[in-house]
Amino acid sequence: MRIAPWMAGLLGALITGAPPARVSAAAADAGLGGSTAPRIVSLSPHITELMFAAGAGDRLVGVDDASDFPAAALRLPHVGDMAALDVERLLGLHPDLVVLWESGTSARQREQLARLQLKVVVTEQRRLEDIAATLAEFGRLAGTLPAATAAARDFRLELQQLRARYAGRRRLRVFYQVWDRPLYTVGHAQVLTEMLSLCGGNNVFGDLAGLAPVVDREAVFDRNPDVIIIGAAGSDGERQVQDWLQYASLEAVRRRRIYAVDPSITSRMAPRILQGVQALCEVLDRARDLR
């Protein structure tokens, strides 16, 4: 089965890994001194979302092909994806800055940008709190600091409220399935482990060092989760749920605690991820009701 482009990018980032959250030092001298707003190209959907949330949507002159939120992003020129940039179109936009996702950008693409002598800002987020910090950094980068500061404050407040709302929930053992061919899950350093924990869920593979380790079904049987959550929407999600229903010996299957969630809100490191946290928490609350 062909992996959808968004999933290929997600898996590439999860498997590759990267240093903790940061915006590259290039941001410090990225042209903030002038009176003209910088012309920015985003090369990741979550960067695009962060830019709009930071009040810098009107600074964006181009985005990658997977940037589909907010709706205004669909009206911007698209410059290709992680596999292939449309160099001619990118150069034609005359960007002052190209902002890329460190762990989601291939070495080949970075080399290509270096040859083009474009000013590049590299960003990486690993924890929920990193999103608020990046909003502020993007505000400084784009000259929209007041709006970005307000967005960061609102994000932190909503995150705090979610933590308080779901504190003390009965803990459930959760297997989170990123993809099934092969069977990818998430390790201890992945933000989804943090999200599940906030909701009262213990990632059954949270002891694994890799960000997105490949496991087999026997390993899932051995750890016998209370709940299986699948990061897939639509027909893909339905298919993957159905695939598990044949294994009646699993606790999650026996109690019909198998759920699919929209990965666009659980996997993009942008403010909408709090909708993903809420969705995961609601799923686990539903599971707790099924005794």
Secondary structure, 3 states (H helix, E strand, C coil): CCCCHHHHHHHHHHHHCCCCCEECHHHHHCCCCCCCCCCEEECCHHHHHHHHHCCCHHHEEEECCCCCCCHHHHHCCECECCCCECHHHHHHCCCCEEEEECCCCCHHHHHHHHHCCCCEEEEECCCHHHHHHHHHHHHHHHCCHHHHHHHHHHHHHHHHHHHHHCCCCCCEEEEEECEECCEECCCCCCHHHHHHHHCCEEECCCCCCCCCCECCHHHHHHHCCCEEEEECCHHHHHHHHHHHCCCCCCHHHHCCCEEEECHHHHCCCCCCHHHHHHHHHHHHHHHHHCC
